[in-house]
Amino acid sequence: MTFRYVLVYSIKPLLKSFLPFFVIAVGIFILLMDRRELQSSGKKRDAKLAKAIGIVYIIAGPVLYLIGRII
């Protein structure tokens, strides 16, 4: 079994189904809930980091979906 078959039969279904949407949902949760909680507790630097991580997750979701469509 080559790497191509492993990629096509085990990873591709994940990238085309729920994984990109889950990654986007996690990014939205980080932006809406976690960042707000960190700001209210006075942790400004951590809130900025949570904002950056949330944006990266929201961008990574569609990228993963596109990779799944290309494979």
C-alpha positions in Angstrom: 0.0 0.0 0.0 1.5 3.3 -1.1 1.2 6.7 0.4 -1.2 7.7 -2.3 -3.7 5.1 -1.4 -3.5 6.0 2.3 -4.0 9.7 1.4 -6.9 9.0 -0.9 -8.8 6.6 1.3 -8.2 7.8 4.8 -7.3 11.5 4.8 -9.3 12.8 1.8 -12.8 11.9 3.2 -11.9 13.9 6.4 -10.8 16.9 4.4 -14.0 16.9 2.3 -16.5 16.4 5.1 -16.5 17.7 8.6 -12.9 18.6 9.5 -12.8 22.0 7.7 -16.2 23.0 9.3 -15.0 21.9 12.7 -11.8 24.0 12.3 -13.8 27.1 11.4 -16.1 26.5 14.3 -13.2 26.3 16.7 -11.8 29.5 15.3 -15.1 31.3 15.8 -15.3 30.0 19.3 -11.8 31.3 20.1 -12.6 34.7 18.6 -16.0 35.1 20.3 -15.7 33.4 23.6 -12.1 32.9 24.6 -10.8 36.3 23.5 -13.6 38.1 25.2 -13.0 36.3 28.5 -9.2 37.0 28.3 -9.9 40.7 27.7 -12.3 40.9 30.6 -9.7 39.4 32.9 -7.1 41.9 31.9 -4.9 39.7 29.8 -4.4 41.9 26.8 -1.5 40.0 25.3 -3.2 36.7 25.5 -6.3 38.2 24.0 -4.3 39.4 21.0 -2.8 36.0 20.6 -6.2 34.3 20.8 -7.5 36.7 18.1 -4.6 35.8 15.8 -5.1 32.0 16.4 -8.8 32.4 15.8 -8.2 34.1 12.5 -5.6 31.5 11.4 -8.1 28.7 12.2 -10.9 30.5 10.2 -8.5 30.8 7.2 -7.2 27.2 7.6 -10.7 25.7 7.3 -11.3 26.6 3.7 -7.7 25.9 2.8 -8.1 22.3 4.2 -11.3 22.0 2.2 -9.5 23.1 -1.0 -6.7 20.7 -0.3 -9.3 17.9 0.1 -10.8 18.8 -3.3 -7.5 18.9 -5.1 -6.2 15.5 -3.8 
